[in-house]
Amino acid sequence: MQTSLRIMKPILEIQHITKRFKIGTKQESYLSLRDAIANPFKKKTQKDKTFLALNDVTFDVHPGESIGIIGRNGAGKSTLLKILSKITPPTSGKIICRGRMASLLEVGTGFHPELSGRENIYMNGSILGMQKKEIDKHFDEIVNFSSVEKFLDTPLKRYSSGMQLRLAFAVAAHLEPEILIIDEVLAVGDAEFQKKCLGKMNEISRSGRTVIFVSHDMTAIEQLCNKAVILQKGILVEQGTPHDLISHYLNENKNFNFNELPLSESVALADFTFSPAEIISGDNINFTVVLQTKESTEPSITDFCLLVYSAKGVRVTIVDLRPFIKFFTKAGQMLTLKGCVENLNLVEGDYSIGLYYCIDEARKEVLDINQIRVKPGLSLYSKVKPYLSQYRGHLELANNIKIN
C-alpha cells in the first residue's frame, strides 16, 4: 500500500522581486496621441536617474507563519508591502499568492472619505471579495473593536486619524483574510489601542492565518512573529528566528568604538573595558575604567554607575559605583578604577554597557560604550530543559529558589 505525502505549498512566493524608481526627472504632462507617436523619434537630452528600492528579493511565506520584516528607514520594507498588496507592480520578478489578502499600510487606505463608517466597512469587505452575509456576520465585532459606534453614520472625512486607524484595523483584522499585511501604522494609535491591536494580531497568528508585519518596535516583532527577515538597502541579507535576528540587527547598528570620549570640560573617558568580553551566565566579570584629566586638580565625581542594556535597548540593571569612587587611583593625568562584578547571572544574549555620571556638576548618561556577550550556564536542574531565552526575561533566577 502506497502512502502519499501532501506537501503544502507556500501561501506566498516572492520570487526575485526588483523595484526600480526614476528619480530627479521632471514629471511629464499628459500626452496626446500625436506626442505618444512622436516620442520614440525624439532625441533624448538626458538619461533618467534610477533608484533601486528592492534588489532580487526572494523568500517564501508558508500558511500560518507570522513574519516580521526588519530594516532601517529606506531599506525597502514599505515598497515590498505595496508590491505584495498590488498597489504598485515590481520592475521584475513575480508574486504567487494562494490566499485572500488584506493590507493596512496607511491610515485611510482603501476607504472613501465621503462615505460613512458603515458604508466603508461594506465597501472594504467587498474589495476583499466577501459577500454581504459574511460582512454582516462580523459587523458588530468590527464596530465594538473600533469604538466608533457613535459616529458610524458620519462621513469618514470627519473622523480623526486615530478613529480612521481603529476602523481600518478592525475591518482588516475581523474579515478573516488568509493573509494580513500590516505596516508601521500602529504607531499612530494610542497605547491602549496598540495593546488591543497586538493582542488581536497574536490571536490571528495563533488561529493559523498568515501575518506579515513591518515595525520598528522589536518587542512587538519578537512577541508576534515566528520568523523574521532583514532588508538592507533593498537586499534581503538574512532570515531566521526573530530573537537571533533582532540581536544581530540592533548590535550591528551600534558603534561601540570611542576615542577619548569627553565626559565633561576637564575629563575624558580614556579606557572602558571588560574581561573577559564573553562570559558564561553566573560568572564573574572584571572591568576597568580610566579617566583622563586635563587639569592638575582632581575632578569632583559624585555619581558614577555602569548601565547594562539588553540588545533591544531595555535597561536590565545598573552597577552602582558611588561607594567605590574613593578607590580611583591617580597616575599623572589618569584616574583608574578596577573592579569585579560577581555572579553576573544574566540570561544568554548580547548586552551593551553605558555610563551614568556626575563629574564637576556635569550630569549625563552615555550609552553603547562597550558590549559583552553572555553564554548559557549550567543549571542545577540539569534534568529540566530551560525555556528559550526570550521567554525568561533578563535575569536567570532558577538557581536562587529554595523550597521549605
Order of alpha helices (4+ residues) and beta strands (2+ residues): beta-alpha-beta-beta-alpha-beta-beta-alpha-alpha-alpha-beta-alpha-beta-alpha-beta-beta-alpha-beta-beta-beta-beta-beta-beta-beta-beta-beta-beta
